Amino acid sequence: MQRKPLFAALVAGSLLTLGSLAQAQYAPHHDLDRDGIRNSQDRDRDGDGIRNAQDPNPNVPNIARVQRNGPNGDLDRDGIRNRHDRDRDGDGIANARDRYPDNRRYS
C-alpha cells in the first residue's frame, strides 16, 4: 500500500519539473530560440521564420510551416497569413487576377 503514495509523489515531482522547464522557456526574460534576443524583445521568439504577430503559435517552432493551407496557414512562407496575403502562392500575380491563387505553377 505504500507504493501508491510513492508513485503519486514521483508523478507530482515530474510534472512540477516539466512545468518549471516549460515556464522557463516561455518566460519573457528568456530566449526560446537562443538567438541572443530576449523573448520580450524578439519579433520571432520561436525562430521559425514567422513573426510573432503572424504566427498562430509563436512559442512553438515550425508549427506555422506545417499548416500551409487554410486562412491561418502561409502557402508561400513569406510570413503573411493566407487570409491577408495578396499573393498567396508567391508567383508574383495577385490573387484577384490569378486563375489559380493557390498554385504557383499555374497562373
N, C-alpha and C positions, 0 to 999 in steps of 0.2 A: 504493500500500500504506500510505501514511501517513494515509489517510482513516479507517481503522478505529480507530487509537488516538485520533485527534481526536474522532471520533464517540462512542467509549466514554467519553472524558473529559467531553464535553458532557452525555451522558446521566447519568453519575455525578454531575456537578455539579448538574444539575436535580433529581435525586432527593434529594440532600443538602439542597438548598434547600427543596424541598417537605416533607421530613421535619422540618426545623427549624421551618418555619411551622406545621405540624400540632402539633408538640410544644409550641410556644409558646402555641397556642390552648387546649390542654387542660391546661396546667400549673396546679397548684393556686393559684399566686400570681397568675395572670392572670384576666381577666374575659371569658369566652367570649361572653356575651350583651350585654356592655357596659352593664350596668345599675348599675355602680358598686360591686358586691359581688364580692369575690374568689371564684373557683370553689370554693375550700375552705370558704367560709362560705355560699355561695349554695345555697338549697334547690331552686332550679330553674336550674341553671347554663347550660342552653342556651336558656332564655327561651321555651319553647313552651307554658307554662301547665300542664305536668305536673311535679309534684315529682320530684326525682331518685329517691326511694325507689320510686315507682310507674312511673317512665319506663323502658321497656325499653331505650332508647338515650339516656341522659342527656346525651351530648355532641353529639347531632345534633338540631337544632331541627326540629320538626314531624313527625318520624318517628312519634311516638306517635299523632298525629292522623290520619295516613294509614291506620293499621291500626285501624279502629274495631271490627271484629268479631273473634271469637276470644277465647280466655282472656286474652291479653295486650293486647287492644285496650281501648278506652274508648268505648263506644257513645254515652253521653250527655255525654262530655267533662267529667266532673266531677273528674277526677284520680284516680279509683279504678278499677283494672283490673276488667274484666267479671267475672272469677272471684271477686273479693272484694266486688263491688258488690251490695248487697241490692235495688237498683232499677236494673238495667242500662240501661233505656231512659229513665229520668228522668221518668216520668209520674206519680210520686207513689204508685204501687201496688207493693208488694213483689213480687219475682219469684215467691215461693211462692204468692201469691194472684192473680197476673196471668196471664190465659189466653194473652197474647202478650207475654212479658217482653222481647222484642227489637224491639217496635214500639210507639212511644209513641202512635200514633193509635188503637190498639185496646187494650182492657183486658180 
